[in-house]
Amino acid sequence: MKVSNLLHEYFERDSLMKRRSHDLPPRLEERFDLPVSPVKFGWERLQDPERLRRVFTFVDRSSLLDFINMLIEYEDHVQHHGRHVIDHDQVTVEIYTKDLNRVTKTDLDYARYVDDLFKQASFKLPEPSGRSSTGF
């Protein structure tokens, strides 16, 4: 039997009865009426108060700690502090100018810098061949 015949039978409308009679599952159908939720990447803009939020996910605890340390150093340097929530392998960062209860240029600069910090903290050099990270 040709593959084209199999595909034709699979996509035929009346093949459902044939498939059922042979104990085969019904053919797959695309459904475009289902709601689709986008996966969120990057910063979200939230309200009450207006603020930016992003969740950063780390592959190991040392990367997370590096990120937090660099983030706190940056905040102390620029005298602009955000809200950080650490949950296992994720850090949620929320930023806005508290005196104004809204996002300002300073917050946008902060967000860009935090994105760079995340890249730095997540970057790992490959292990030299023949050696593991445990030294064995």
Protein Blocks (a to p, Z undefined) as FASTA:
>chain_A
ZZklmmmmmmpmklmmmmmmnopacdddddfkbccddddehjdddehiaddddddddfbf
klmmmmmmmmmmmmmmnopacddddehjaccdddddfklopacfklmmmmmmmmmmmmmm
mpccdddehiafkoZZ
